[in-house]
Amino acid sequence: MKVLVTGGSGFVGTTLCARLLAAGHAVTVLTRSGKGAGRLPAGVEACVGDPTAPGPWQEVAAEHDAFVNLAGAGIFSRWSSEYKALIRASRLDTTRNLVDALARRKAEEPAVLVSASAVGYYGPRGGEELSEDSPPGEDFLAQVCREWEAEAQAAARLGARVVCARFGIVLGGGGGALGQMLPLFRLGLGGPLGSGKQWFSWIHQADLVTALLFCLEHEMSGAANCCAPAPVTNRQFTRTLGRVLGRPAFLPAPGFAVRLAMGEMGSVVLTGQRVIPQALMRAGFSFQFPELEGALRDLLG
């Protein structure tokens, strides 16, 4: 297949592009500037364009068979009203423009769109076990995810097969959430956030990339939770990370301090979701790293 990737020069995207090439697909990454092209694996084509705005890039996109939509501003930051608008627009505008490009295709074969979403779709739900059939939440991130997925599902009305991949927290060796945690934990200053009872739905970066490839190549459609089958509480996560690093991990960050430092985003960190990848497992997907300790030991040596 000829696959177009948005967000292809990012944390997950670069690894995905390499896997797509290894699987025999032709890969084009939509990048805002030539600088992004320098971070791409050898063999990946670059198309310069702003995905949040219509442009000539859409004609290039229309020549492709499949689309993986990973673009979006990061959420791990303090949210001002302006930044919340950026979080929403970077996802909705990109997806809408990508679907508009898909509508210009002249090929007879139906297109495939795998579009990122997040387990934040479910909102804060305590210890309730959540599958793809569970209803959405009502907080800011849940609203963004609902709107994001609605933009992607517009492609289904054009005859495309659409998968909305709801990411858990991605654990990888080159950055992401784990990269932000490691400095404190290596100093022995890590610990649970707030009560530590909130659920943490995670996935190893390698499993996420394999899952995205699986969604492209198999007849899946609709929502797919992209997270490991064994979610843990925040307290379990911190203990496991401390054990893997050989460091103590018992210094808690009080909930009020997290909210004071992170604002509205702090409430998201202190709640969480217990999410199960039911759709992937029913489709026969096999996780290389289903358990947290094995995943962390692989990433941290």
Summary of the structure (lengths in Angstrom):
residues: 301
radius of gyration: 18.9
end to end distance: 34.8
largest distance: 58.8
contacts: 1022
relative contact order: 0.13
helix: 43%
strand: 19%
